[in-house]
Structures are given as C-alpha cells and as structure tokens.
Amino acid sequence: MFDVPDDRQYLESHEWASDDDPVRVGISDFAQDELGDVVYVELPEVGDEVTAGEEFGVVESIKAVSDLYSPVSGEVVAVNDDLADAPELVNEDPYGDGWMLEVDADDPGAFDGLLSAEEYRAQIE
C-alpha cells in the first residue's frame, strides 16, 4: 500500500500540494514508485509563475521522462536545490526531503478541484 498523507491534496497526475502557506508541491509515493529510480529533476526558478494544471518541470527516471504539473497557480518562492545533487530524495522521501517547490498561491480557492487523500487513494487502487 502506498503512503497518501491526509494533510495534502492531489492531482490525478500524481502531484501533491500541502495545506501550508506557501504551498509545498511534490509527487506522490505512488508516482515515484511507478517512475523507478529518479535520476534528474528539472524545476522552475524562484520568481517564476506556475499555473494550476499546467507543466512546471520534468522528472527523469531510469524508466521514463515525465512532465510535472502544478496543483496551484502562483509565484514560485522556493525550489528544492538538494534535488540537483540528490534526485533520489524523490524516491526516498517524496513527502519530506523530496519536495520540489513552494508556491505563493494567488487564489484562495487554490485547492478547489484537487483530490482529497481519500479520493486519491481510490484512484490508485
């Protein structure tokens, strides 16, 4: 069974968004498992704008290259620079040290349309 923390919202494409301010974003335990060993992560720069449902980067594994989609819209206020030298953190701790970026969400309804943990669990079963 895959870890699906209840304190996050999820996209059908397997990205998660924390309930924090700023919103922390990453990929789910299910996604990292499907990808296999992550070898490279391409992320936006601090100050860039991301749009909910649109691509913000790429994750590359030994099996595949996958686009990353933003669960929320807003300004990127932090990126996880540790992933440049240690992309395997995405596999080892997708909800902790393997986070990808933080976004200052510009919409109070930023989580509208995202899946709850329960809904996401049902999707991946």
C-alpha positions as CSV (number, residue, x, y, z in Angstrom):
1,M,0.0,0.0,0.0
2,F,1.3,3.5,-0.8
3,D,1.6,6.3,1.6
4,V,-1.0,9.0,1.0
5,P,-0.9,11.7,3.7
6,D,-4.3,13.2,4.7
7,D,-2.8,16.7,5.0
8,R,-2.4,17.1,1.3
9,Q,-4.5,17.5,-1.9
10,Y,-3.6,15.6,-5.1
11,L,-3.8,15.9,-8.8
12,E,-4.9,13.0,-10.9
13,S,-1.4,13.2,-12.5
14,H,0.1,12.3,-9.0
15,E,1.4,15.6,-7.8
16,W,0.6,16.7,-4.2
17,A,0.1,20.1,-2.6
18,S,0.4,20.7,1.1
19,D,-2.1,22.8,3.1
20,D,0.8,25.1,4.1
21,D,1.5,28.7,3.2
22,P,3.4,28.8,1.0
23,V,2.0,25.6,-0.7
24,R,4.7,22.9,-0.9
25,V,4.5,20.7,-4.0
26,G,5.9,17.3,-4.9
27,I,5.0,13.9,-6.4
28,S,3.3,11.1,-4.6
29,D,4.7,7.9,-3.3
30,F,2.7,6.0,-6.0
31,A,4.3,8.2,-8.7
32,Q,7.9,7.8,-7.5
33,D,7.3,4.0,-7.3
34,E,5.9,3.9,-10.9
35,L,8.9,6.0,-12.2
36,G,11.6,3.9,-10.6
37,D,14.9,5.4,-9.7
38,V,14.8,9.2,-10.3
39,V,18.0,10.5,-11.8
40,Y,17.1,14.1,-12.7
41,V,14.6,16.7,-11.8
42,E,14.1,20.0,-13.8
43,L,12.3,22.7,-11.8
44,P,11.3,26.3,-12.4
45,E,13.3,29.2,-10.8
46,V,12.3,31.2,-7.8
47,G,10.2,34.1,-9.1
48,D,8.6,32.1,-12.0
49,E,4.9,31.8,-12.2
50,V,3.1,28.4,-12.3
51,T,-0.4,27.8,-13.4
52,A,-2.7,25.1,-11.9
53,G,-2.9,22.1,-14.2
54,E,0.0,23.2,-16.4
55,E,3.5,21.8,-16.7
56,F,6.2,23.3,-14.3
57,G,9.0,20.8,-14.8
58,V,10.2,17.4,-15.6
59,V,11.3,14.3,-13.6
60,E,13.5,11.8,-15.3
61,S,14.0,8.2,-14.1
62,I,15.8,5.1,-15.4
63,K,12.4,4.1,-16.9
64,A,10.8,7.3,-18.2
65,V,10.7,11.1,-18.5
66,S,7.5,12.6,-17.1
67,D,6.1,16.1,-17.0
68,L,5.3,17.7,-13.7
69,Y,2.0,19.6,-13.3
70,S,1.3,22.3,-10.8
71,P,-1.6,21.7,-8.4
72,V,-1.9,25.5,-7.8
73,S,-1.3,28.8,-9.5
74,G,1.1,31.4,-8.1
75,E,4.7,32.5,-7.8
76,V,7.5,30.0,-7.0
77,V,9.0,31.2,-3.8
78,A,11.4,28.3,-3.2
79,V,12.8,25.3,-5.0
80,N,14.4,22.2,-3.5
81,D,18.0,22.8,-4.6
82,D,19.0,19.5,-3.0
83,L,17.4,17.6,-5.8
84,A,20.1,18.8,-8.3
85,D,22.7,16.7,-6.5
86,A,20.4,14.1,-4.9
87,P,17.4,13.5,-7.2
88,E,17.0,10.1,-5.4
89,L,15.4,12.1,-2.5
90,V,12.2,12.0,-4.5
91,N,12.2,8.2,-4.2
92,E,13.4,8.1,-0.6
93,D,11.1,10.7,0.9
94,P,8.5,12.0,-1.6
95,Y,6.5,13.9,1.1
96,G,9.5,15.2,3.1
97,D,13.1,15.8,1.8
98,G,11.9,15.0,-1.8
99,W,9.6,18.0,-2.1
100,M,10.0,20.0,-5.3
101,L,8.9,23.6,-4.9
102,E,6.9,26.1,-2.8
103,V,4.3,28.4,-4.3
104,D,2.7,31.5,-3.0
105,A,-0.8,30.6,-4.2
106,D,-2.6,33.5,-5.7
107,D,-6.1,32.0,-5.4
108,P,-8.0,31.5,-2.1
109,G,-9.8,28.6,-3.8
110,A,-6.5,27.1,-4.9
111,F,-7.4,23.6,-3.7
112,D,-10.8,23.5,-5.5
113,G,-10.8,20.7,-8.0
114,L,-7.9,18.8,-6.3
115,L,-8.5,15.3,-5.0
116,S,-8.6,14.6,-1.2
117,A,-6.3,11.9,0.1
118,E,-9.3,9.6,0.2
119,E,-10.2,10.3,-3.4
120,Y,-6.6,9.9,-4.5
121,R,-6.3,6.6,-2.7
122,A,-9.4,5.3,-4.6
123,Q,-7.8,6.4,-7.9
124,I,-4.5,4.5,-7.4
125,E,-6.1,1.3,-6.0
